[in-house]
Amino acid sequence: MPKTKIAVTVDASLLEQLDTLIAQAQFPNRSRAVEAALSEKLTRLRRTRLARESAKLNRDEERSWAEEGLTTELDAWPEY
């Protein structure tokens, strides 16, 4: 995947913490550390949205839709 350079302004204490992680070999450089943090945050936001949307579902209604017709069709299923 192609990469694009950006400029980011961060608090000095965050930069110190970042540099500490780099010194401890947690990341090879600042760019990789920032990229990893951004990726993790975006992933968490997507999961949070999925959880919010899933919470809107009516569990009983979803279950009834999922099971609709299964009782009458059980005899039509092949034996395994």
C-alpha positions as CSV (number, residue, x, y, z in Angstrom):
1,M,0.0,0.0,0.0
2,P,1.5,3.4,-0.9
3,K,2.4,5.7,1.9
4,T,2.0,9.5,2.1
5,K,3.9,11.9,4.3
6,I,2.0,14.1,6.7
7,A,3.1,16.6,9.4
8,V,1.7,16.1,12.9
9,T,2.0,18.3,15.9
10,V,2.0,16.5,19.2
11,D,2.4,17.4,22.9
12,A,6.0,17.3,24.0
13,S,5.2,14.7,26.8
14,L,3.6,12.4,24.2
15,L,6.7,12.7,22.0
16,E,8.9,11.8,25.0
17,Q,6.7,8.7,25.7
18,L,6.9,7.8,22.0
19,D,10.7,8.2,21.9
20,T,10.9,6.0,25.0
21,L,9.0,3.2,23.2
22,I,11.4,3.6,20.2
23,A,14.4,3.4,22.5
24,Q,13.0,0.2,24.0
25,A,12.7,-1.2,20.5
26,Q,8.9,-1.3,20.6
27,F,8.8,0.5,17.3
28,P,11.6,1.1,14.8
29,N,10.8,4.8,14.4
30,R,8.3,7.5,15.1
31,S,6.5,7.0,11.8
32,R,5.8,3.4,12.4
33,A,4.7,4.1,16.0
34,V,2.2,6.8,14.9
35,E,1.0,4.7,12.0
36,A,0.3,1.8,14.4
37,A,-1.5,4.0,16.9
38,L,-3.6,5.5,14.2
39,S,-4.5,2.1,12.8
40,E,-5.4,0.8,16.2
41,K,-7.6,3.8,17.0
42,L,-9.5,3.5,13.7
43,T,-10.0,-0.2,14.2
44,R,-11.4,0.5,17.7
45,L,-13.8,3.2,16.3
46,R,-15.1,0.8,13.7
47,R,-15.7,-1.9,16.4
48,T,-17.4,0.7,18.6
49,R,-19.7,1.7,15.7
50,L,-20.6,-2.0,15.1
51,A,-21.4,-2.4,18.8
52,R,-23.6,0.7,18.8
53,E,-25.5,-0.4,15.7
54,S,-25.8,-4.0,17.0
55,A,-27.3,-2.6,20.3
56,K,-30.1,-1.1,18.3
57,L,-31.3,-4.5,17.2
58,N,-34.2,-6.2,18.9
59,R,-32.7,-9.6,20.0
60,D,-36.1,-11.4,20.1
61,E,-37.1,-10.1,16.8
62,E,-33.8,-11.0,15.2
63,R,-34.0,-14.5,16.6
64,S,-37.5,-15.0,15.3
65,W,-36.4,-13.9,11.9
66,A,-33.4,-16.2,12.0
67,E,-35.6,-19.2,13.1
68,E,-38.5,-18.4,10.8
69,G,-39.4,-21.5,8.8
70,L,-36.8,-23.7,10.4
71,T,-39.3,-25.9,12.3
72,T,-41.3,-26.7,9.2
73,E,-38.3,-27.4,7.0
74,L,-36.3,-29.6,9.4
75,D,-37.6,-32.7,7.7
76,A,-36.3,-31.5,4.4
77,W,-32.7,-31.3,5.6
78,P,-30.5,-34.2,4.6
79,E,-29.0,-36.5,7.2
80,Y,-25.3,-36.2,7.7
